[in-house]
Amino acid sequence: MTQKSKEVKEKQLAPLGLSLGTFALCAFVIGFSIMKLGVDAHIPMVIAATICAAVAMFFLGKTWQDVENGIVNGIQLALIPIIILMLVGLLIGSWIASGTVPALIYYGLKLLSPRYFLAATLLICSIVAVSTGTSWTTAGTVGIALMGVGGALGIPSPMTAGAIISGSYFGDKMSPLSDTTNLAPAVAGGELFDHIRAMVWTTAPTYIIALIIYIVIGLRFSGDTGNLEDIAIISNTMIQTYKINIITLIPPIFIIVSAWKKWPAIPSLMIGIFLACLTAFFMQGQGISDLISIVHYGYESETGVKAVDDLLTRGGLDSMMWTISLIVCALSFGGIMESCGFLESILSHLSKYLKSVHSLVGITLISSYLSNFFLGDQFLGIIVPGRTFKPAYEAMGLAPRMLSRTLEDCGTISSPLIPWTACGAFMSNVLGVGSFTFMPYAFFNWLNPIVAFLMTFAGIGIFWRKADGTITQDKTQSVAARQEA
């Protein structure tokens, strides 16, 4: 991710009763519309935003200008991700036309076994994401190719998408290059590498569990004769339709290197698109007008082999417009909710009743998820609970890394599981699988909050701040213990 967090302005919180009522009504509108009526989230979000605006104006004395400012501030959080999303659409179309995606699929089919494909996908995406610090680049490059390889190997697309997202968000969570990994300790008042070391306690066990699950599931896929025949057909079609060699791999190599070097994302993506267009022009025989049409409307594969055409007909600027409109609707709603302090009002009242470490960690995890759900942005999923519960962590004598770790244990990695967040919409669009469909297979993402809570409940990996400011895992030496004494 390249989006930068913004300081949230101090504001007067809404009354608790009004906040609960608004919260419940909006939750009902969104949940009923999506789960019961089966409609897309766009209009329910607009309705929820209208409800929040009406409550703010008629019950809180807000002006329309206040509401409008909330909408603008909410959307501003996603301006850079929206631009990146548009460029990824261009990137996908140009990479298919250049032979880059076909080459990655072709080589992947030669190297990866169906039995260990899901585990290998988790590991590959983890390595790329840790190296680059971005889940979006990982999913938008190697993730696309792995979706194609998985389909050819007979692996259900939701499973492949779940493994890609698990690996991508492991890296996004643990890499010192990631925005969220830097944001969480900044909100909690801690240090970056203290934060990363603390995350190992909850992240490593979760990752091992997820890896084991992917290995066990993968054993079901043995690569029978039918699959081998399909793989041969797909591989032969790729090599006959496209000129595949090391030159076709230059665009993804450049993107991965630029992300690792932490070069700006937008110019890096534009160069990656330009390199792909050059490759398509000189190697694949695409004309200039064809390339303009491809990056605008997407690539249309016409090999005559249905499996290949299904894999490669995608991309383009227009393919991202549905996702972008969803992000705008969601963040308009989230901007009003955040500016009026509805969610913070509820959270601040809850913090008064938290008397144990596990209850404090548990409510922080839940609050991060709810912030993602209702505010539509993973940065707010870290900032809002972090700002709200920081005094409670300090009063209990816990080290800042406990708060920052907990914020990432849910705030960062739950975001792709919610369809209308920027991350959820991006992953669904790029991978071609709905959030609710891949959610059961994104084991790392939904297991990590559970593991974090259970470990805290068991008293494992808890960090306390001593009276002299140093950190200990011995509760008897903590400020809280001394206050109790």
VOPAGU-2260 file (C-alpha; in pm, 1 decimal, decimal comma):
REM VOPAGU-2260
SITE   aa  ch    i         X         Y         Z
SITE  MET   A    0       0,0       0,0       0,0
SITE  THR   A    1     121,0     351,2     -74,6
SITE  GLN   A    2    -158,5     556,1      76,3
SITE  LYS   A    3     -52,1     788,2     359,8
SITE  SER   A    4    -249,9     822,8     677,7
SITE  LYS   A    5    -386,4    1158,6     785,8
SITE  GLU   A    6    -423,5    1291,4    1134,8
SITE  VAL   A    7    -786,3    1265,8    1246,2
SITE  LYS   A    8    -912,3    1595,3    1379,5
SITE  GLU   A    9   -1038,0    1623,6    1734,2
SITE  LYS   A   10   -1414,5    1634,0    1746,6
SITE  GLN   A   11   -1705,3    1620,9    1984,1
SITE  LEU   A   12   -1839,3    1267,1    2007,5
SITE  ALA   A   13   -2207,6    1188,8    1953,9
SITE  PRO   A   14   -2417,0    1077,8    2256,0
SITE  LEU   A   15   -2395,6     704,5    2325,6
SITE  GLY   A   16   -2765,2     628,2    2271,7
SITE  LEU   A   17   -2775,3     813,8    1941,3
SITE  SER   A   18   -2453,2     644,6    1830,3
SITE  LEU   A   19   -2588,8     297,9    1911,3
SITE  GLY   A   20   -2914,9     365,6    1729,3
SITE  THR   A   21   -2741,6     500,8    1419,4
SITE  PHE   A   22   -2488,3     218,7    1428,1
SITE  ALA   A   23   -2761,9     -47,7    1451,8
SITE  LEU   A   24   -2976,6     104,2    1176,5
SITE  CYS   A   25   -2684,8     133,0     933,7
SITE  ALA   A   26   -2570,8    -221,3    1015,9
SITE  PHE   A   27   -2920,8    -348,9     944,0
SITE  VAL   A   28   -2945,6    -165,2     610,8
SITE  ILE   A   29   -2607,9    -290,6     490,8
SITE  GLY   A   30   -2642,9    -644,4     625,1
SITE  PHE   A   31   -3002,3    -700,2     508,4
SITE  SER   A   32   -2935,0    -559,9     161,3
SITE  ILE   A   33   -2623,6    -766,1      96,6
SITE  MET   A   34   -2705,8   -1089,8     281,3
SITE  LYS   A   35   -3083,3   -1111,4     228,7
SITE  LEU   A   36   -3151,3    -918,4     -89,8
SITE  GLY   A   37   -2825,3   -1021,2    -255,4
SITE  VAL   A   38   -2754,4    -676,6    -402,9
SITE  ASP   A   39   -2418,9    -505,3    -444,7
SITE  ALA   A   40   -2298,0    -287,9    -158,2
SITE  HIS   A   41   -2303,1      45,4    -345,7
SITE  ILE   A   42   -2661,8     158,2    -286,2
SITE  PRO   A   43   -2683,1      23,4      72,2
SITE  MET   A   44   -2373,9     231,8     146,9
SITE  VAL   A   45   -2537,4     540,1      -4,9
SITE  ILE   A   46   -2851,2     478,3     204,0
SITE  ALA   A   47   -2641,2     434,8     520,5
SITE  ALA   A   48   -2451,9     754,8     440,0
SITE  THR   A   49   -2784,2     937,9     398,1
SITE  ILE   A   50   -2902,3     809,4     737,2
SITE  CYS   A   51   -2582,3     928,1     905,1
SITE  ALA   A   52   -2605,4    1268,3     737,3
SITE  ALA   A   53   -2967,2    1311,7     846,8
SITE  VAL   A   54   -2887,1    1215,1    1207,2
SITE  ALA   A   55   -2588,0    1450,1    1210,1
SITE  MET   A   56   -2790,7    1745,7    1082,3
SITE  PHE   A   57   -3115,5    1695,5    1275,9
SITE  PHE   A   58   -2984,5    1559,7    1606,2
SITE  LEU   A   59   -2625,2    1684,9    1634,8
SITE  GLY   A   60   -2672,4    2031,4    1486,4
SITE  LYS   A   61   -2425,7    1969,4    1205,6
SITE  THR   A   62   -2450,2    2177,9     889,3
SITE  TRP   A   63   -2442,8    2035,7     540,1
SITE  GLN   A   64   -2092,5    2181,8     509,8
SITE  ASP   A   65   -1984,6    1967,6     807,5
SITE  VAL   A   66   -2131,6    1658,2     642,8
SITE  GLU   A   67   -1971,6    1745,8     311,1
SITE  ASN   A   68   -1634,4    1794,1     478,4
SITE  GLY   A   69   -1668,9    1448,4     633,0
SITE  ILE   A   70   -1739,8    1298,5     290,1
SITE  VAL   A   71   -1444,3    1478,1     131,7
SITE  ASN   A   72   -1208,1    1381,2     414,0
SITE  GLY   A   73   -1320,9    1020,2     385,3
SITE  ILE   A   74   -1268,1    1004,2      10,3
SITE  GLN   A   75    -931,7    1178,2      35,7
SITE  LEU   A   76    -799,4     876,7     223,4
SITE  ALA   A   77    -843,0     668,2     -91,7
SITE  LEU   A   78    -736,3     907,0    -367,8
SITE  ILE   A   79    -393,5     749,0    -411,2
SITE  PRO   A   80    -528,6     390,0    -387,0
SITE  ILE   A   81    -792,6     482,2    -648,0
SITE  ILE   A   82    -522,7     604,4    -885,7
SITE  ILE   A   83    -321,6     290,0    -817,2
SITE  LEU   A   84    -631,9      79,8    -880,4
SITE  MET   A   85    -682,1     248,0   -1218,2
SITE  LEU   A   86    -319,3     188,6   -1309,3
SITE  VAL   A   87    -343,4    -177,5   -1205,7
SITE  GLY   A   88    -627,3    -215,7   -1456,4
SITE  LEU   A   89    -397,9     -77,8   -1726,8
SITE  LEU   A   90    -115,9    -296,3   -1596,1
SITE  ILE   A   91    -315,4    -620,2   -1618,3
SITE  GLY   A   92    -430,3    -551,8   -1973,9
SITE  SER   A   93     -83,6    -453,7   -2095,2
SITE  TRP   A   94      86,1    -745,6   -1917,2
SITE  ILE   A   95    -141,4    -995,6   -2089,5
SITE  ALA   A   96     -87,3    -832,2   -2428,5
SITE  SER   A   97     290,7    -831,4   -2376,7
SITE  GLY   A   98     299,2   -1202,5   -2294,0
SITE  THR   A   99     407,2   -1134,0   -1934,4
SITE  VAL   A  100     108,0   -1300,7   -1766,9
SITE  PRO   A  101     108,7   -1592,1   -2015,5
SITE  ALA   A  102     481,9   -1639,1   -1948,1
SITE  LEU   A  103     431,3   -1643,2   -1571,0
SITE  ILE   A  104     150,5   -1897,4   -1609,3
SITE  TYR   A  105     355,5   -2108,3   -1852,4
SITE  TYR   A  106     659,8   -2124,8   -1624,2
SITE  GLY   A  107     441,3   -2174,5   -1318,5
SITE  LEU   A  108     278,4   -2479,2   -1476,7
SITE  LYS   A  109     622,3   -2625,5   -1537,8
SITE  LEU   A  110     742,9   -2572,9   -1181,1
SITE  LEU   A  111     447,8   -2611,0    -943,2
SITE  SER   A  112     282,5   -2936,2    -832,6
SITE  PRO   A  113     -93,9   -2948,8    -759,0
SITE  ARG   A  114     -27,2   -3117,2    -422,1
SITE  TYR   A  115     184,8   -2833,0    -289,7
SITE  PHE   A  116      50,9   -2547,4    -496,9
SITE  LEU   A  117    -145,7   -2375,6    -216,4
SITE  ALA   A  118     144,4   -2397,1      29,1
SITE  ALA   A  119     385,7   -2273,4    -240,4
SITE  THR   A  120     147,9   -1986,5    -320,1
SITE  LEU   A  121     143,8   -1882,2      45,5
SITE  LEU   A  122     524,5   -1889,5      64,5
SITE  ILE   A  123     582,3   -1712,0    -269,0
SITE  CYS   A  124     341,2   -1428,9    -187,5
SITE  SER   A  125     485,7   -1400,4     163,4
SITE  ILE   A  126     839,6   -1357,8      31,8
SITE  VAL   A  127     737,4   -1101,5    -229,9
SITE  ALA   A  128     520,8    -904,0      15,0
SITE  VAL   A  129     784,9    -896,9     290,2
SITE  SER   A  130    1042,8    -781,7      35,2
SITE  THR   A  131     822,0    -508,6    -110,1
SITE  GLY   A  132     601,6    -418,9     187,7
SITE  THR   A  133     286,9    -413,2     -22,3
SITE  SER   A  134       1,7    -659,9     -53,1
SITE  TRP   A  135    -140,7    -478,0    -354,3
SITE  THR   A  136     170,7    -513,9    -570,2
SITE  THR   A  137     204,3    -877,7    -465,8
SITE  ALA   A  138    -155,2    -965,9    -556,7
SITE  GLY   A  139    -151,3    -753,8    -871,2
SITE  THR   A  140     163,2    -918,2   -1011,8
SITE  VAL   A  141     250,0   -1269,7    -896,1
SITE  GLY   A  142    -104,5   -1312,4    -761,8
SITE  ILE   A  143    -257,8   -1279,1   -1107,1
SITE  ALA   A  144     -18,5   -1537,0   -1248,8
SITE  LEU   A  145     -80,5   -1777,2    -959,5
SITE  MET   A  146    -456,9   -1753,0   -1016,3
SITE  GLY   A  147    -396,3   -1868,5   -1372,2
SITE  VAL   A  148    -164,1   -2149,4   -1265,7
SITE  GLY   A  149    -408,5   -2264,2    -997,7
SITE  GLY   A  150    -694,3   -2274,5   -1246,5
SITE  ALA   A  151    -487,3   -2482,8   -1487,6
SITE  LEU   A  152    -388,8   -2723,4   -1208,9
SITE  GLY   A  153    -752,6   -2774,0   -1112,6
SITE  ILE   A  154    -734,6   -2579,0    -785,3
SITE  PRO   A  155   -1061,7   -2393,9    -705,9
SITE  SER   A  156   -1011,7   -2019,9    -751,6
SITE  PRO   A  157   -1136,2   -1925,2    -399,5
SITE  MET   A  158    -865,8   -2147,9    -246,7
SITE  THR   A  159    -594,6   -1994,3    -462,6
SITE  ALA   A  160    -717,4   -1642,4    -385,2
SITE  GLY   A  161    -724,3   -1723,0     -12,8
SITE  ALA   A  162    -362,8   -1842,1     -20,7
SITE  ILE   A  163    -253,8   -1535,7    -219,9
SITE  ILE   A  164    -423,0   -1299,0      24,1
SITE  SER   A  165    -286,6   -1485,4     327,9
SITE  GLY   A  166      68,9   -1457,4     199,1
SITE  SER   A  167      28,8   -1100,2      77,0
SITE  TYR   A  168    -107,7    -975,9     408,4
SITE  PHE   A  169     150,5   -1165,5     609,9
SITE  GLY   A  170     409,9    -958,3     426,3
SITE  ASP   A  171     207,6    -638,4     451,6
SITE  LYS   A  172     184,6    -696,7     828,0
SITE  MET   A  173     546,7    -794,0     897,4
SITE  SER   A  174     751,0    -589,7     651,3
SITE  PRO   A  175     922,5    -272,4     783,0
SITE  LEU   A  176     852,1    -122,5     439,5
SITE  SER   A  177     473,5    -143,3     485,1
SITE  ASP   A  178     269,0     169,7     560,4
SITE  THR   A  179      46,6      -8,3     812,6
SITE  THR   A  180     347,6    -159,4     989,9
SITE  ASN   A  181     480,6     192,6    1039,3
SITE  LEU   A  182     142,2     346,7    1119,9
SITE  ALA   A  183      48,2     112,0    1406,4
SITE  PRO   A  184     348,3     187,5    1633,7
SITE  ALA   A  185     316,3     557,5    1549,2
SITE  VAL   A  186     -44,0     557,0    1674,1
SITE  ALA   A  187      48,4     353,1    1983,7
SITE  GLY   A  188     358,9     557,1    2067,0
SITE  GLY   A  189     604,0     267,8    2015,4
SITE  GLU   A  190     904,9     182,7    1800,3
SITE  LEU   A  191     889,3       7,4    1462,7
SITE  PHE   A  192    1116,0    -290,3    1532,1
SITE  ASP   A  193     979,0    -339,5    1884,1
SITE  HIS   A  194     639,3    -361,3    1715,3
SITE  ILE   A  195     759,2    -617,3    1458,7
SITE  ARG   A  196     924,6    -834,0    1725,3
SITE  ALA   A  197     604,3    -827,4    1930,9
SITE  MET   A  198     398,5    -932,4    1628,1
SITE  VAL   A  199     608,8   -1246,9    1588,4
SITE  TRP   A  200     440,6   -1387,2    1901,9
SITE  THR   A  201      95,5   -1394,2    1741,2
SITE  THR   A  202     185,9   -1398,9    1371,6
SITE  ALA   A  203     429,6   -1693,0    1363,1
SITE  PRO   A  204     189,4   -1949,2    1519,4
SITE  THR   A  205     -91,7   -1832,4    1291,1
SITE  TYR   A  206     128,6   -1858,4     983,9
SITE  ILE   A  207     239,8   -2211,2    1073,1
SITE  ILE   A  208    -122,1   -2319,2    1125,8
SITE  ALA   A  209    -224,0   -2168,2     790,3
SITE  LEU   A  210      69,5   -2336,9     612,6
SITE  ILE   A  211     -24,8   -2676,2     757,5
SITE  ILE   A  212    -387,8   -2629,7     649,6
SITE  TYR   A  213    -282,6   -2542,6     293,5
SITE  ILE   A  214     -55,7   -2849,0     280,6
SITE  VAL   A  215    -334,6   -3077,3     402,3
SITE  ILE   A  216    -589,2   -2931,3     158,6
SITE  GLY   A  217    -337,5   -2955,4    -124,2
SITE  LEU   A  218    -297,0   -3328,6     -77,5
SITE  ARG   A  219    -646,7   -3366,2    -225,1
SITE  PHE   A  220    -515,5   -3245,0    -560,5
SITE  SER   A  221    -290,3   -3512,1    -708,1
SITE  GLY   A  222    -276,2   -3398,3   -1067,9
SITE  ASP   A  223    -475,2   -3679,0   -1231,9
SITE  THR   A  224    -459,5   -3763,2   -1601,4
SITE  GLY   A  225    -737,9   -3519,6   -1687,8
SITE  ASN   A  226    -561,5   -3231,1   -1519,8
SITE  LEU   A  227    -232,2   -3321,0   -1687,8
SITE  GLU   A  228    -400,0   -3316,6   -2027,1
SITE  ASP   A  229    -557,8   -2977,6   -1953,9
SITE  ILE   A  230    -221,6   -2842,7   -1838,3
SITE  ALA   A  231     -56,2   -2963,4   -2157,7
SITE  ILE   A  232    -325,3   -2795,4   -2369,9
SITE  ILE   A  233    -292,2   -2466,8   -2180,2
SITE  SER   A  234      89,1   -2471,7   -2191,9
SITE  ASN   A  235      94,6   -2549,5   -2564,4
SITE  THR   A  236    -159,5   -2276,7   -2635,4
SITE  MET   A  237      48,5   -2022,3   -2442,5
SITE  ILE   A  238     370,1   -2104,5   -2623,6
SITE  GLN   A  239     199,7   -2112,6   -2964,6
SITE  THR   A  240      11,1   -1785,1   -2917,2
SITE  TYR   A  241     278,5   -1573,1   -2747,6
SITE  LYS   A  242     652,2   -1533,4   -2780,0
SITE  ILE   A  243     762,7   -1632,5   -2429,3
SITE  ASN   A  244    1117,3   -1567,4   -2305,8
SITE  ILE   A  245    1309,1   -1367,5   -2046,0
SITE  ILE   A  246    1216,9   -1035,9   -2212,5
SITE  THR   A  247     849,6   -1091,3   -2130,4
SITE  LEU   A  248     946,0   -1106,2   -1760,5
SITE  ILE   A  249    1109,0    -761,3   -1755,6
SITE  PRO   A  250     789,9    -570,8   -1648,5
SITE  PRO   A  251     724,9    -776,0   -1329,2
SITE  ILE   A  252    1094,6    -780,6   -1241,7
SITE  PHE   A  253    1098,3    -401,4   -1265,4
SITE  ILE   A  254     783,7    -364,0   -1050,7
SITE  ILE   A  255     918,1    -593,7    -777,3
SITE  VAL   A  256    1256,3    -417,6    -773,0
SITE  SER   A  257    1093,2     -72,9    -763,3
SITE  ALA   A  258     871,7    -175,9    -471,4
SITE  TRP   A  259    1168,2    -326,5    -286,2
SITE  LYS   A  260    1364,5      -4,1    -342,6
SITE  LYS   A  261    1055,5     183,7    -222,0
SITE  TRP   A  262    1032,7     396,3    -532,0
SITE  PRO   A  263     701,0     586,2    -564,5
SITE  ALA   A  264     422,4     349,1    -663,8
SITE  ILE   A  265     245,5     556,2    -928,9
SITE  PRO   A  266     546,7     632,4   -1152,7
SITE  SER   A  267     671,5     274,8   -1101,2
SITE  LEU   A  268     339,4     133,6   -1221,8
SITE  MET   A  269     336,2     371,6   -1518,1
SITE  ILE   A  270     684,9     258,6   -1619,1
SITE  GLY   A  271     575,5    -104,6   -1574,6
SITE  ILE   A  272     282,4     -39,5   -1811,1
SITE  PHE   A  273     509,7     136,0   -2061,2
SITE  LEU   A  274     759,8    -152,5   -2058,1
SITE  ALA   A  275     476,5    -399,1   -2115,8
SITE  CYS   A  276     342,0    -194,7   -2406,9
SITE  LEU   A  277     688,0    -184,7   -2564,0
SITE  THR   A  278     714,4    -560,7   -2525,9
SITE  ALA   A  279     366,6    -610,8   -2674,8
SITE  PHE   A  280     454,0    -385,4   -2969,6
SITE  PHE   A  281     793,4    -530,7   -3057,8
SITE  MET   A  282     749,8    -894,6   -2952,5
SITE  GLN   A  283     380,0    -975,7   -2980,1
SITE  GLY   A  284     298,1    -759,4   -3283,0
SITE  GLN   A  285      33,3    -543,5   -3116,1
SITE  GLY   A  286     -40,7    -211,5   -3289,1
SITE  ILE   A  287     -53,8     124,0   -3110,6
SITE  SER   A  288    -430,9     158,2   -3150,0
SITE  ASP   A  289    -474,6    -199,0   -3024,2
SITE  LEU   A  290    -264,2    -122,8   -2716,1
SITE  ILE   A  291    -463,7     191,2   -2637,0
SITE  SER   A  292    -784,7     -10,6   -2663,8
SITE  ILE   A  293    -640,6    -291,2   -2446,8
SITE  VAL   A  294    -532,7     -66,4   -2159,6
SITE  HIS   A  295    -868,7     111,8   -2173,7
SITE  TYR   A  296   -1116,7    -172,0   -2223,5
SITE  GLY   A  297    -908,6    -478,4   -2135,5
SITE  TYR   A  298    -750,5    -764,4   -2327,1
SITE  GLU   A  299    -975,5   -1009,9   -2509,4
SITE  SER   A  300    -819,1   -1349,9   -2566,9
SITE  GLU   A  301    -926,5   -1535,1   -2881,7
SITE  THR   A  302    -714,8   -1849,8   -2883,3
SITE  GLY   A  303   -1013,5   -2080,7   -2922,9
SITE  VAL   A  304    -920,8   -2267,9   -2605,1
SITE  LYS   A  305   -1186,5   -2177,2   -2347,3
SITE  ALA   A  306    -965,2   -2230,4   -2042,3
SITE  VAL   A  307    -700,0   -1994,1   -2180,7
SITE  ASP   A  308    -950,9   -1735,5   -2301,9
SITE  ASP   A  309   -1119,1   -1731,7   -1958,3
SITE  LEU   A  310    -780,7   -1678,3   -1793,4
SITE  LEU   A  311    -661,0   -1399,9   -2020,8
SITE  THR   A  312    -974,2   -1196,5   -2104,2
SITE  ARG   A  313    -947,5    -927,6   -1839,7
SITE  GLY   A  314    -787,5    -600,1   -1729,8
SITE  GLY   A  315    -823,1    -246,4   -1860,0
SITE  LEU   A  316    -921,7      85,1   -1704,2
SITE  ASP   A  317   -1294,4      17,6   -1736,2
SITE  SER   A  318   -1264,5    -305,3   -1536,6
SITE  MET   A  319   -1180,7    -101,5   -1226,0
SITE  MET   A  320   -1471,5     143,5   -1238,9
SITE  TRP   A  321   -1712,2     -82,6   -1045,3
SITE  THR   A  322   -1454,9    -115,3    -769,5
SITE  ILE   A  323   -1373,0     254,4    -762,7
SITE  SER   A  324   -1740,2     351,5    -735,5
SITE  LEU   A  325   -1778,1     108,9    -443,6
SITE  ILE   A  326   -1479,0     262,2    -265,1
SITE  VAL   A  327   -1619,5     614,7    -311,4
SITE  CYS   A  328   -1960,5     510,9    -173,6
SITE  ALA   A  329   -1807,0     327,3     122,8
SITE  LEU   A  330   -1567,5     605,5     217,9
SITE  SER   A  331   -1838,1     870,7     186,7
SITE  PHE   A  332   -2034,2     674,2     445,3
SITE  GLY   A  333   -1723,8     614,9     655,6
SITE  GLY   A  334   -1624,8     980,2     637,5
SITE  ILE   A  335   -1957,7    1092,5     783,7
SITE  MET   A  336   -1944,8     822,2    1053,5
SITE  GLU   A  337   -1591,3     919,7    1148,5
SITE  SER   A  338   -1642,9    1296,5    1145,5
SITE  CYS   A  339   -1947,3    1266,9    1375,7
SITE  GLY   A  340   -1769,2    1025,5    1611,5
SITE  PHE   A  341   -2047,0     765,3    1619,4
SITE  LEU   A  342   -1814,9     466,0    1647,7
SITE  GLU   A  343   -1568,1     638,4    1878,4
SITE  SER   A  344   -1850,4     728,7    2115,2
SITE  ILE   A  345   -1935,8     361,2    2158,6
SITE  LEU   A  346   -1572,1     253,4    2190,2
SITE  SER   A  347   -1484,3     522,0    2444,4
SITE  HIS   A  348   -1770,8     410,7    2670,0
SITE  LEU   A  349   -1663,6      46,9    2642,0
SITE  SER   A  350   -1307,4     127,2    2744,6
SITE  LYS   A  351   -1426,1     224,2    3094,7
SITE  TYR   A  352   -1531,4    -134,1    3169,1
SITE  LEU   A  353   -1218,4    -316,8    3053,3
SITE  LYS   A  354   -1043,2    -455,1    3361,7
SITE  SER   A  355    -825,7    -737,8    3221,3
SITE  VAL   A  356    -563,5    -762,1    2949,4
SITE  HIS   A  357    -754,4   -1017,7    2745,2
SITE  SER   A  358   -1077,0    -814,8    2758,6
SITE  LEU   A  359    -888,5    -503,3    2645,8
SITE  VAL   A  360    -715,1    -689,6    2362,8
SITE  GLY   A  361   -1041,2    -858,8    2264,5
SITE  ILE   A  362   -1238,6    -536,0    2237,3
SITE  THR   A  363    -951,9    -373,2    2045,0
SITE  LEU   A  364    -958,1    -658,5    1792,0
SITE  ILE   A  365   -1335,5    -631,2    1753,8
SITE  SER   A  366   -1316,3    -252,5    1728,1
SITE  SER   A  367   -1055,4    -271,2    1452,2
SITE  TYR   A  368   -1282,1    -502,6    1253,7
SITE  LEU   A  369   -1587,1    -280,7    1310,3
SITE  SER   A  370   -1387,4      27,0    1210,6
SITE  ASN   A  371   -1292,6    -144,5     884,5
SITE  PHE   A  372   -1653,7    -255,8     836,8
SITE  PHE   A  373   -1815,4      82,8     894,7
SITE  LEU   A  374   -1540,7     329,4     800,9
SITE  GLY   A  375   -1423,4     137,8     493,3
SITE  ASP   A  376   -1049,8     196,8     530,3
SITE  GLN   A  377    -775,0      -6,8     697,4
SITE  PHE   A  378    -592,4     307,5     807,9
SITE  LEU   A  379    -898,3     416,9    1005,1
SITE  GLY   A  380    -920,0      56,8    1130,0
SITE  ILE   A  381    -587,6     127,2    1301,0
SITE  ILE   A  382    -619,5     497,2    1386,6
SITE  VAL   A  383    -967,4     504,4    1546,1
SITE  PRO   A  384    -927,4     209,3    1789,4
SITE  GLY   A  385    -565,6     308,2    1854,6
SITE  ARG   A  386    -656,3     660,2    1953,2
SITE  THR   A  387    -954,9     542,3    2157,5
SITE  PHE   A  388    -785,7     265,8    2359,0
SITE  LYS   A  389    -435,0     405,2    2402,1
SITE  PRO   A  390    -517,7     556,9    2747,5
SITE  ALA   A  391    -659,1     220,7    2863,1
SITE  TYR   A  392    -339,1      37,3    2765,0
SITE  GLU   A  393    -130,0     299,3    2944,2
SITE  ALA   A  394    -347,3     283,3    3257,1
SITE  MET   A  395    -313,5     -94,6    3268,9
SITE  GLY   A  396      65,3     -67,1    3247,7
SITE  LEU   A  397      97,4    -235,4    2908,7
SITE  ALA   A  398     378,4    -152,3    2668,3
SITE  PRO   A  399     289,0      41,1    2349,6
SITE  ARG   A  400     382,2    -262,2    2139,5
SITE  MET   A  401      82,7    -448,2    2287,4
SITE  LEU   A  402    -154,5    -191,2    2139,8
SITE  SER   A  403      27,9    -164,0    1806,0
SITE  ARG   A  404      45,8    -542,9    1769,8
SITE  THR   A  405    -324,5    -581,4    1844,7
SITE  LEU   A  406    -418,7    -310,2    1595,2
SITE  GLU   A  407    -233,9    -495,9    1319,9
SITE  ASP   A  408    -359,3    -838,7    1429,8
SITE  CYS   A  409    -702,0    -734,9    1304,7
SITE  GLY   A  410    -699,5    -382,8    1158,4
SITE  THR   A  411    -456,0    -461,8     878,0
SITE  ILE   A  412    -544,2    -816,9     785,9
SITE  SER   A  413    -924,6    -806,3     816,1
SITE  SER   A  414    -954,7    -530,9     554,0
SITE  PRO   A  415    -952,2    -758,1     243,6
SITE  LEU   A  416   -1227,4    -973,5     395,7
SITE  ILE   A  417   -1477,1    -685,2     379,7
SITE  PRO   A  418   -1594,3    -628,2      19,9
SITE  TRP   A  419   -1643,1    -249,9      35,9
SITE  THR   A  420   -1309,3    -152,9     188,6
SITE  ALA   A  421   -1044,5     -33,6     -57,4
SITE  CYS   A  422    -845,1    -351,9       8,4
SITE  GLY   A  423   -1143,1    -586,2     -23,5
SITE  ALA   A  424   -1261,3    -424,4    -346,2
SITE  PHE   A  425    -909,2    -428,7    -490,5
SITE  MET   A  426    -843,3    -794,0    -410,2
SITE  SER   A  427   -1182,7    -907,1    -539,8
SITE  ASN   A  428   -1138,4    -721,3    -867,0
SITE  VAL   A  429    -776,4    -815,4    -934,4
SITE  LEU   A  430    -812,5   -1182,4    -840,6
SITE  GLY   A  431   -1160,8   -1219,9    -985,4
SITE  VAL   A  432   -1305,1   -1378,6    -670,4
SITE  GLY   A  433   -1554,5   -1215,9    -429,5
SITE  SER   A  434   -1446,2   -1137,8     -73,2
SITE  PHE   A  435   -1713,0   -1357,2      83,2
SITE  THR   A  436   -1609,7   -1639,7    -150,7
SITE  PHE   A  437   -1237,1   -1640,5     -73,4
SITE  MET   A  438   -1282,0   -1546,5     294,1
SITE  PRO   A  439   -1307,6   -1907,2     425,4
SITE  TYR   A  440    -974,9   -1990,9     257,8
SITE  ALA   A  441    -783,6   -1680,7     370,7
SITE  PHE   A  442    -683,7   -1876,2     679,4
SITE  PHE   A  443    -408,6   -1644,6     797,9
SITE  ASN   A  444    -634,9   -1339,3     788,9
SITE  TRP   A  445    -920,9   -1469,6     999,8
SITE  LEU   A  446    -714,7   -1696,2    1227,3
SITE  ASN   A  447    -470,3   -1428,2    1340,7
SITE  PRO   A  448    -718,1   -1230,6    1559,0
SITE  ILE   A  449    -834,4   -1556,8    1718,7
SITE  VAL   A  450    -478,8   -1667,8    1794,1
SITE  ALA   A  451    -394,6   -1320,5    1928,7
SITE  PHE   A  452    -686,5   -1327,5    2172,2
SITE  LEU   A  453    -625,7   -1685,8    2287,4
SITE  MET   A  454    -256,3   -1620,1    2352,5
SITE  THR   A  455    -339,1   -1310,4    2553,4
SITE  PHE   A  456    -606,9   -1501,2    2744,9
SITE  ALA   A  457    -341,7   -1763,6    2826,7
SITE  GLY   A  458     -98,5   -1492,6    2937,9
SITE  ILE   A  459     152,7   -1562,4    2659,5
SITE  GLY   A  460     350,6   -1285,7    2491,1
SITE  ILE   A  461     227,5    -998,4    2708,5
SITE  PHE   A  462     458,1    -696,9    2739,0
SITE  TRP   A  463     442,8    -461,8    3039,7
SITE  ARG   A  464     599,5    -121,8    3097,7
SITE  LYS   A  465     803,2     -99,8    3417,5
SITE  ALA   A  466     807,8     205,8    3640,9
SITE  ASP   A  467    1139,4     318,6    3489,4
SITE  GLY   A  468     997,7     294,3    3136,1
SITE  THR   A  469    1168,4     -30,7    3037,3
SITE  ILE   A  470     970,7    -326,5    2904,4
SITE  THR   A  471     923,0    -662,2    3074,3
SITE  GLN   A  472     710,7    -972,9    3032,4
SITE  ASP   A  473     691,1   -1010,9    3409,3
SITE  LYS   A  474     364,0    -866,4    3536,5
SITE  THR   A  475     501,2    -828,6    3890,6
SITE  GLN   A  476     741,0    -563,7    3758,8
SITE  SER   A  477     479,2    -365,9    3569,2
SITE  VAL   A  478     339,7     -26,8    3654,7
SITE  ALA   A  479      -2,7    -183,7    3690,5
SITE  ALA   A  480     120,2    -425,7    3955,2
SITE  ARG   A  481     285,3    -147,5    4147,3
SITE  GLN   A  482     -33,1      56,9    4135,7
SITE  GLU   A  483    -233,4    -238,3    4263,5
SITE  ALA   A  484      17,8    -281,1    4545,1
